[in-house]
Amino acid sequence: MRRYLRFLAQVLDDKLTRAAGLIFVLILVLVVFNFQSSLPEQYPLFGVFDFLMVPVLFITGGVVFVLAIWRYSR
C-alpha cells in the first residue's frame, strides 16, 4: 500500500497531471451517475447539461494531456 501511495505521489507531482487525474475521475463519476440516476430523464434541462459535460470533459482532458506531453518533451 505504501509503495502504491509513493507511486501516486510521483505521478501526481505536477499541476497538469493532477488536473488530468481529476478530469478522469469526474468523467467516471458522471458516466456512473448517468447510468444510475433517473434525474436526467425527469429534468430535461439538467439532462442536457449532464450529458453535455462528458464530451466537454473529454476534450478538456485531451488538451491537458497534450500540454503535459509538450511540457515533458522539453
N, C-alpha and C positions, 0 to 999 in steps of 0.2 A: 504494500500500500504506500509506503514511504517513497519507494522508487517511482511509483506512478505519479505521486504528487510533485516530486522533483522534475520529472519529465514534463508535466503540465506547466510548471513554473518556467522551465526553459523555453517551451513552445510559446507561451503567452507572455513573453517578456517585452513585447513591442505593442504600441497602440494599435497598429494595423492588424496584428494577429489577434489581439483582444477583440477588436471590432468584428473581425471575420468570425470568431467563435461566437460572439453574441448574436450576430445575424443568423448563423446556422441554428443556434438554439431557438431563436424567435421563429424561424421558418418551421422547425419541427413542432413547436408548441402550437403555432397557428394551423398547421395541417391536421394535427390531432384534434384541436378544437373544432375545426370544420367537419371532421368525421363524426365526432361525438355529440356535438351540440345541435339542437334544432333552432337556435336563435336566428341564424341567418335566413332560414325559411320563414320564420314568424315575422321578422322585421326586415323588409326588403332593403331599406337604405343601409342598415347595419350589415346586411349580407353583401351588398355591393362593395362597401368599404373593406369588409373582412376578406372576401375573395380577391380583391384587387391588391391587397397587401402582399400576397405571396409572390407575384411576379415583380413587384417593386422591390421587395427584399432580395429576391434572386438577382436582379440587375445590380442592386447596390452591393451585394456580396461579390459579384463579378468585378465591379470597379475596384473594390477594396483588394481583391485578390491580385489584380493587375498592378495596382500601386505597390503592394507588398513585394511582388516579383521584381518590379523596377528598383525598389529600394535595396533589395538583397543582391541585385546584379551589379551594383556599383562597387 
